Amino acid sequence: MTPDNVALFATIILLLPMIYLLLAAPAFLLVRLDIRPVALLLRAMFNGYFLTLAIAGAIGTMAVVLDGRLVLALGIGLIAAFAVSSRRWFPRQMDARLSDGDAGDADAVRRLRRLHWGGMLSNAIQLVVVVASIPYIAVAP
């Protein structure tokens, strides 16, 4: 069997933002999130990640649909849809924790850190699923 170049292209496009977050997000474990500019930078990083993942997912979905791989398109489309919904939900949650911290809630930083861990875990799970799927999607149907 020959490799399916469109499927590989779509997978690589999808992996780029995931690998970026995998490498960038752990650095925020080394800093305190009660420093507002640091927390805002973390928020901006996740917001940009979800936006980039949604765009990459849309491009990948369109590419594999045009190639006729509808099951793969559904999988990539689900990742893109998750990124779109996460981009709406995640920054709101971060803003709520930031405003709680500004209001004097001592527990807000712990909840912000837990949200940070959740975002990294979500990305790691998606990354493992996409990488584990490569042998199945890289060959022509």
Secondary structure by P-SEA (a helix, b strand, c coil): ccccaaaaaaaaaaaaaaaaaaaccccccccccccaaaaaaaaaaaaaaaaaaaaaaaaaaaaaaaacaaaaaaaaaaaaaaaaaaaacaaaaaaaaaaaaaacccaaaaaaaaaaaaaaaaaaaaaaaaaaacccccccc
